[in-house]
């Protein structure tokens, strides 16, 4: 599938987006803690690589 799915486009959807197995992850840019520094990352930069997305929306304490 060559169509890109952007997280910002999903925000306007009237229904909740619930990904299932084999769905593409929506493309996004976010801040991440990398080697002790907060850096901006872009999911598109990891195309073709294995990625684990970890979300904890209620509270973020350093693990």
Secondary structure, DSSP 8 states (H G I E B T S, - for coil): -----BHHHHTT-SS-----TT----B-EEEEEETTEEEEEEGGGGTTS-------SS-----
